[in-house]
């Protein structure tokens, strides 16, 4: 079994999960809809007639003022109330109540928020107002720069530990979870609130993705069919939004307070190909190394991985390269490991996608299954893993891999263990 003495003996566990997803708000609804293969992709609801994109994965019927004061909701990016709602769910699920009067308890937990776009959609609107109406706002600074975003959660939740934002593209929330785990593993913090949130559905952002030719621009009579990872007839990812937050804590700390352990975040690693602004290096050395480093930290052998939650965006290059990387890493056994893409149902929520995959893996595993990859009707011959097409599958496993790939040729991986 892999062993690396660099890592502390402290074990990091997840004791609470909160979800605000296009296909379900709350852990129960998200789990139910993922296992049923229900998509959260719908007709695009923004006024931008120049766009070719006609679909997006939007959180419907979400009222930010149900989460925060109406005046504050106007002064922050949409991803903040999404993240705040998911954070409160996670804290409640973990059985934690932060006393606004008890500074000692407030100092026991910090925030590590992963986001790719952060406040970009908010800033886009600020610029539109400035250039069309000549009006400006001081909130374009406090809410438009990434660093302040985690503070919004800390202030609202009365949390005084570290309050940090990690923005590494699509690997942002995977890296935020890994960073939070490191703080716990080294004894810096006993608990962290960590995960990801993004809300990038805006005209300018979509225009940029269209110029890059990475989003779906085909008109879909049924929007739920638009996100098609690994399918030969895919035409790009569907832009999404949402928030998936977790309570992480030291295993002994969790036991002392009688918390229910949902999973162990046993390993995390990230690498960079140092190759291209948007592509993975064709040799696939670094995505494979990220997986192997995460396995080493988790002290898990490759043959013990029973499920892989794939990045699975629905772009030709990403789908093929990730498939090849898994095969290079796991050899002949890769063909027999169940894998699936959560993005087939929730679109691509950018920096929050890694946290979405971790939540889907844990929650579906607790239900005794793995969720399907929907819309996989015409498999790309270059994508030949077991993607669990169409229908959820009963499955028991003690260890799982959650994989992430980002622009800038970044790679991140998380290994979860369930024999805690």
C-alpha positions as CSV (number, residue, x, y, z in Angstrom):
1,X,0.0,0.0,0.0
2,X,1.3,3.5,-0.8
3,X,2.8,5.3,2.2
4,X,4.2,8.8,2.5
5,X,5.5,10.0,5.9
6,X,5.2,13.7,4.9
7,X,1.5,13.5,5.7
8,X,0.1,13.9,9.2
9,X,-1.8,11.1,10.8
10,X,-4.9,13.3,11.3
11,X,-7.8,12.1,9.3
12,X,-10.1,14.7,7.6
13,X,-13.8,13.8,7.4
14,X,-16.9,15.4,5.9
15,X,-19.8,15.7,8.3
16,X,-22.1,18.1,6.4
17,X,-23.1,18.8,2.8
18,X,-25.2,21.6,1.4
19,X,-26.4,21.8,-2.2
20,X,-27.9,24.5,-4.4
21,X,-28.0,22.9,-7.8
22,X,-29.8,23.4,-11.1
23,X,-31.3,19.9,-10.7
24,X,-32.2,20.2,-7.0
25,X,-31.8,22.4,-3.9
26,X,-30.9,20.5,-0.8
27,X,-28.9,17.3,-0.5
28,X,-32.0,15.0,-0.6
29,X,-33.4,16.6,-3.8
30,X,-30.0,16.6,-5.5
31,X,-29.4,13.0,-4.7
32,X,-32.9,11.9,-5.8
33,X,-32.6,13.7,-9.1
34,X,-29.0,12.6,-9.8
35,X,-30.0,9.0,-9.3
36,X,-33.1,9.5,-11.5
37,X,-31.0,11.1,-14.2
38,X,-33.0,14.4,-14.1
39,X,-31.4,17.3,-15.9
40,X,-31.4,20.9,-14.6
41,X,-30.6,22.3,-18.0
42,X,-33.3,24.7,-19.4
43,X,-33.9,27.5,-21.9
44,X,-31.5,30.4,-21.4
45,X,-33.2,33.2,-19.5
46,X,-31.1,36.3,-20.2
47,X,-31.8,39.1,-22.7
48,X,-28.9,38.7,-25.2
49,X,-30.3,38.2,-28.8
50,X,-26.8,38.1,-30.2
51,X,-26.0,34.8,-28.4
52,X,-26.0,31.5,-30.3
53,X,-26.4,29.6,-27.0
54,X,-30.0,28.8,-26.2
55,X,-29.6,26.7,-23.0
56,X,-28.0,27.0,-19.6
57,X,-28.1,25.1,-16.2
58,X,-29.8,27.7,-14.0
59,X,-31.0,27.4,-10.4
60,X,-34.7,28.1,-10.9
61,X,-37.0,29.8,-8.5
62,X,-34.2,30.9,-6.2
63,X,-34.8,34.1,-4.4
64,X,-31.6,35.6,-3.0
65,X,-33.7,37.7,-0.5
66,X,-34.8,34.4,1.2
67,X,-31.1,34.0,2.2
68,X,-29.9,37.5,2.9
69,X,-31.2,41.0,3.3
70,X,-32.6,42.5,0.1
71,X,-30.2,45.5,0.2
72,X,-27.2,43.2,0.7
73,X,-28.4,40.8,-2.1
74,X,-28.2,43.7,-4.5
75,X,-24.6,44.5,-3.5
76,X,-23.1,41.1,-4.1
77,X,-22.7,38.6,-7.0
78,X,-25.4,36.0,-7.3
79,X,-22.9,33.3,-6.3
80,X,-22.8,34.7,-2.7
81,X,-26.5,33.9,-1.8
82,X,-26.1,30.6,-3.5
83,X,-23.0,29.8,-1.5
84,X,-24.6,31.1,1.7
85,X,-27.7,28.9,1.3
86,X,-25.5,25.8,0.7
87,X,-23.2,26.7,3.6
88,X,-26.1,27.0,6.1
89,X,-27.4,23.6,4.9
90,X,-24.0,22.1,5.4
91,X,-23.6,23.5,8.9
92,X,-27.1,22.3,9.8
93,X,-26.5,18.8,8.4
94,X,-23.3,18.7,10.5
95,X,-25.2,19.7,13.6
96,X,-23.3,22.9,14.0
97,X,-24.7,26.2,15.4
98,X,-22.4,29.1,15.5
99,X,-23.1,31.3,18.5
100,X,-22.8,35.0,17.4
101,X,-21.8,35.9,21.0
102,X,-19.2,33.1,21.5
103,X,-15.9,34.2,19.9
104,X,-14.1,31.0,21.0
105,X,-16.5,28.8,19.0
106,X,-16.4,31.2,16.0
107,X,-12.6,30.8,15.8
108,X,-12.9,27.0,15.5
109,X,-14.1,27.1,11.9
110,X,-12.8,28.9,8.8
111,X,-13.9,29.3,5.1
112,X,-12.2,28.0,1.9
113,X,-14.3,29.0,-1.0
114,X,-13.5,27.8,-4.5
115,X,-14.8,29.9,-7.4
116,X,-13.7,30.3,-11.0
117,X,-15.7,33.3,-12.1
118,X,-16.5,34.8,-8.7
119,X,-18.0,38.2,-9.2
120,X,-17.4,38.5,-13.0
121,X,-21.1,38.5,-13.9
122,X,-21.6,41.2,-11.2
123,X,-18.8,43.3,-12.6
124,X,-20.1,42.8,-16.2
125,X,-23.4,44.4,-15.1
126,X,-21.5,47.2,-13.3
127,X,-19.6,48.0,-16.5
128,X,-22.8,47.9,-18.5
129,X,-24.3,50.5,-16.1
130,X,-21.2,52.7,-16.1
131,X,-20.8,52.8,-19.9
132,X,-24.5,53.1,-20.8
133,X,-25.8,55.3,-17.9
134,X,-22.6,56.9,-16.5
135,X,-23.2,55.4,-13.1
136,X,-20.7,53.7,-10.8
137,X,-20.8,51.8,-7.6
138,X,-18.4,51.2,-4.8
139,X,-19.6,47.6,-4.7
140,X,-17.9,46.9,-8.0
141,X,-14.7,46.9,-5.9
142,X,-15.9,45.1,-2.7
143,X,-17.9,42.5,-4.6
144,X,-16.0,42.4,-7.9
145,X,-12.7,41.2,-6.6
146,X,-12.4,37.6,-5.6
147,X,-10.7,38.1,-2.3
148,X,-13.7,39.6,-0.6
149,X,-16.1,36.8,-1.5
150,X,-15.3,34.4,1.3
151,X,-15.6,37.3,3.7
152,X,-19.3,37.6,2.8
153,X,-19.8,34.0,4.1
154,X,-17.6,34.6,7.2
155,X,-19.5,37.8,8.1
156,X,-23.0,36.3,7.6
157,X,-22.1,33.1,9.5
158,X,-20.0,34.6,12.3
159,X,-17.0,32.6,11.4
160,X,-13.6,33.9,12.5
161,X,-11.1,31.3,11.2
162,X,-9.2,31.7,7.9
163,X,-11.4,33.2,5.2
164,X,-9.8,32.4,1.8
165,X,-10.8,32.2,-1.8
166,X,-9.1,29.8,-4.2
167,X,-9.6,30.5,-7.9
168,X,-7.8,28.0,-10.2
169,X,-10.4,27.8,-12.9
170,X,-12.5,24.6,-13.0
171,X,-10.3,23.0,-10.3
172,X,-11.1,25.8,-7.8
173,X,-13.5,24.0,-5.5
174,X,-11.4,20.7,-5.7
175,X,-8.4,22.8,-4.6
176,X,-10.4,24.6,-1.9
177,X,-11.4,21.3,-0.4
178,X,-7.8,20.1,-0.6
179,X,-6.6,23.3,1.0
180,X,-9.1,23.1,3.8
181,X,-8.1,19.5,4.4
182,X,-4.5,20.5,4.7
183,X,-5.3,23.1,7.4
184,X,-7.1,20.4,9.4
185,X,-4.5,17.7,8.7
186,X,-1.7,20.0,10.0
187,X,-3.6,20.9,13.1
188,X,-4.1,24.5,12.1
189,X,-7.9,24.3,12.3
190,X,-10.3,21.7,13.7
191,X,-13.0,22.5,11.2
192,X,-13.5,24.2,7.9
193,X,-16.4,25.2,5.7
194,X,-15.3,24.5,2.2
195,X,-16.6,24.0,-1.3
196,X,-17.4,25.9,-4.4
197,X,-19.9,28.4,-5.9
198,X,-20.2,30.0,-9.3
199,X,-22.9,31.9,-11.2
200,X,-21.3,32.9,-14.5
201,X,-24.4,33.0,-16.7
202,X,-24.1,36.5,-18.3
203,X,-24.1,37.8,-21.9
204,X,-20.4,38.8,-22.0
205,X,-19.2,35.6,-20.4
206,X,-21.2,33.4,-22.7
207,X,-20.0,35.5,-25.7
208,X,-16.4,34.7,-24.7
209,X,-17.1,31.0,-24.4
210,X,-18.8,31.1,-27.8
211,X,-15.7,32.7,-29.3
212,X,-13.7,29.9,-27.8
213,X,-16.1,27.3,-29.4
214,X,-16.4,25.3,-26.2
215,X,-20.1,25.8,-25.3
216,X,-23.1,24.2,-27.0
217,X,-24.7,26.5,-29.6
218,X,-27.0,24.0,-31.2
219,X,-30.7,24.8,-30.7
220,X,-32.2,22.0,-28.6
221,X,-36.0,21.4,-28.7
222,X,-35.5,19.6,-25.4
223,X,-32.8,21.6,-23.4
224,X,-32.3,18.6,-21.1
225,X,-30.6,16.9,-24.0
226,X,-27.9,19.5,-24.5
227,X,-25.2,18.4,-22.0
228,X,-23.8,15.2,-23.7
229,X,-20.4,14.2,-22.2
230,X,-18.7,11.4,-24.2
231,X,-21.4,11.3,-26.8
232,X,-20.2,11.6,-30.5
233,X,-22.9,14.2,-31.2
234,X,-21.9,16.6,-28.4
235,X,-21.1,20.2,-29.4
236,X,-19.7,21.6,-26.2
237,X,-20.5,22.1,-22.5
238,X,-23.6,23.8,-21.1
239,X,-22.8,26.8,-18.8
240,X,-24.1,26.2,-15.3
241,X,-24.3,27.7,-11.9
242,X,-24.7,26.5,-8.3
243,X,-23.1,25.9,-4.9
244,X,-21.9,22.8,-3.1
245,X,-20.5,23.3,0.4
246,X,-19.1,20.9,3.0
247,X,-18.2,20.9,6.7
248,X,-14.7,19.3,7.0
249,X,-13.2,18.4,10.4
250,X,-10.7,16.3,12.2
251,X,-12.0,12.8,12.7
252,X,-11.3,12.9,16.5
253,X,-13.1,16.2,16.7
254,X,-16.1,14.7,14.9
255,X,-16.2,11.8,17.2
256,X,-15.9,14.0,20.3
257,X,-19.0,15.9,19.4
258,X,-20.9,12.9,18.1
259,X,-21.1,14.0,14.5
260,X,-22.1,11.6,11.7
261,X,-19.2,11.0,9.3
262,X,-20.3,10.9,5.7
263,X,-16.9,10.2,4.1
264,X,-13.2,10.8,4.6
265,X,-11.4,13.3,2.4
266,X,-8.3,11.1,2.3
267,X,-6.2,12.6,-0.4
268,X,-5.9,15.6,-2.7
269,X,-3.3,16.6,-5.2
270,X,-2.9,19.2,-8.0
271,X,-0.5,19.6,-10.9
272,X,0.0,21.8,-13.9
273,X,1.1,20.7,-17.4
274,X,2.7,24.2,-17.9
275,X,1.6,23.7,-21.5
276,X,-1.2,25.8,-22.8
277,X,-3.9,28.3,-21.8
278,X,-6.8,25.9,-22.3
279,X,-5.5,22.5,-23.3
280,X,-4.0,19.5,-21.6
281,X,-0.6,18.3,-22.8
282,X,-1.0,15.3,-25.0
283,X,1.5,13.2,-23.0
284,X,-1.0,13.2,-20.1
285,X,1.8,13.0,-17.5
286,X,0.4,15.6,-15.2
287,X,-3.3,14.5,-14.9
288,X,-2.0,11.0,-14.2
289,X,0.5,12.3,-11.7
290,X,-2.3,14.3,-9.9
291,X,-4.3,11.1,-9.5
292,X,-1.3,9.1,-8.3
293,X,-0.3,11.8,-5.8
294,X,-3.8,11.9,-4.4
295,X,-3.8,8.1,-4.1
296,X,-0.5,8.2,-2.3
297,X,-1.7,10.8,0.2
298,X,-4.8,8.7,0.8
299,X,-2.8,5.5,1.1
300,X,-5.1,3.8,-1.4
301,X,-4.1,1.4,-4.1
302,X,-5.4,1.9,-7.6
303,X,-7.2,-1.5,-7.5
304,X,-9.2,-0.2,-4.5
305,X,-10.9,2.6,-6.4
306,X,-14.4,1.5,-7.1
307,X,-15.8,4.6,-8.8
308,X,-14.5,7.6,-10.6
309,X,-16.5,10.9,-10.9
310,X,-15.1,12.4,-14.1
311,X,-14.7,16.0,-15.1
312,X,-16.7,15.1,-18.2
313,X,-17.5,18.5,-19.7
314,X,-18.9,17.5,-23.1
315,X,-16.1,19.1,-25.2
316,X,-14.4,16.7,-27.6
317,X,-10.9,17.4,-26.5
318,X,-11.6,17.2,-22.7
319,X,-13.6,14.1,-22.9
320,X,-11.1,12.2,-25.0
321,X,-8.1,13.4,-23.0
322,X,-9.6,12.6,-19.7
323,X,-10.6,9.1,-20.9
324,X,-7.0,8.5,-22.1
325,X,-5.6,9.8,-18.8
326,X,-7.8,7.4,-16.8
327,X,-6.7,4.5,-19.0
328,X,-3.0,5.5,-18.7
329,X,-3.3,5.7,-14.9
330,X,-5.4,2.5,-14.2
331,X,-4.3,0.3,-17.1
332,X,-6.5,-2.6,-18.2
333,X,-8.6,-2.1,-15.0
334,X,-9.8,1.3,-16.2
335,X,-12.4,-0.4,-18.4
336,X,-14.1,-2.1,-15.5
337,X,-14.4,0.9,-13.1
338,X,-17.8,2.6,-13.1
339,X,-17.4,6.3,-14.0
340,X,-19.9,9.1,-14.6
341,X,-20.2,12.8,-15.4
342,X,-22.4,14.9,-13.1
343,X,-22.2,17.6,-15.7
344,X,-24.5,15.7,-17.9
345,X,-27.3,16.7,-15.5
346,X,-26.1,20.1,-14.1
347,X,-24.1,21.6,-16.9
348,X,-20.7,23.0,-16.1
349,X,-20.7,25.3,-13.1
350,X,-17.1,26.3,-13.7
351,X,-15.1,26.5,-10.5
352,X,-17.8,24.8,-8.4
353,X,-17.8,21.7,-10.5
354,X,-15.3,19.7,-8.5
355,X,-17.4,20.2,-5.3
356,X,-20.5,19.1,-7.2
357,X,-18.8,15.9,-8.2
358,X,-17.7,15.2,-4.6
359,X,-21.2,15.8,-3.3
360,X,-22.8,13.6,-6.0
361,X,-20.3,10.8,-5.2
362,X,-20.9,10.9,-1.5
363,X,-24.6,11.3,-1.5
364,X,-25.3,8.7,-4.2
365,X,-22.9,6.2,-2.6
366,X,-24.8,6.6,0.7
367,X,-27.9,5.7,-1.3
368,X,-26.1,2.5,-2.5
369,X,-25.6,3.6,-6.1
370,X,-23.7,5.7,-8.6
371,X,-25.5,8.2,-10.8
372,X,-25.7,7.8,-14.6
373,X,-24.2,9.8,-17.4
374,X,-27.3,10.9,-19.2
375,X,-27.6,11.7,-23.0
376,X,-24.9,9.2,-23.9
377,X,-26.7,7.9,-27.0
378,X,-24.0,7.7,-29.6
379,X,-20.7,7.0,-27.8
380,X,-17.6,8.6,-29.2
381,X,-15.3,5.7,-30.3
382,X,-12.4,7.5,-28.5
383,X,-14.4,7.5,-25.2
384,X,-14.8,3.8,-24.2
385,X,-14.9,3.7,-20.4
386,X,-17.9,2.5,-18.4
387,X,-19.7,5.8,-18.1
388,X,-22.8,4.2,-16.5
389,X,-25.0,5.5,-19.4
390,X,-28.7,6.5,-18.9
391,X,-29.5,4.7,-15.7
392,X,-28.1,4.7,-12.1
393,X,-26.4,1.5,-11.0
394,X,-26.3,-0.2,-7.6
395,X,-22.7,-0.1,-6.5
396,X,-20.7,-0.6,-3.3
397,X,-17.2,0.7,-2.9
398,X,-14.9,1.8,-0.2
399,X,-12.9,4.3,-2.2
400,X,-13.7,6.7,-5.0
401,X,-11.8,9.2,-7.1
402,X,-13.1,12.7,-8.1
403,X,-11.2,14.1,-11.0
404,X,-11.0,17.7,-12.3
405,X,-9.3,19.5,-15.1
406,X,-9.0,23.3,-15.7
407,X,-8.0,25.9,-18.2
408,X,-4.3,26.7,-17.8
409,X,-3.6,23.0,-18.1
410,X,-4.3,22.4,-14.4
411,X,-5.3,19.0,-12.9
412,X,-6.7,18.2,-9.5
413,X,-7.9,15.0,-7.9
414,X,-9.6,14.0,-4.6
415,X,-9.7,10.5,-3.1
416,X,-12.7,9.7,-0.8
417,X,-12.8,6.8,1.6
418,X,-15.9,5.4,3.1
419,X,-14.6,2.7,5.5
420,X,-14.3,5.3,8.3
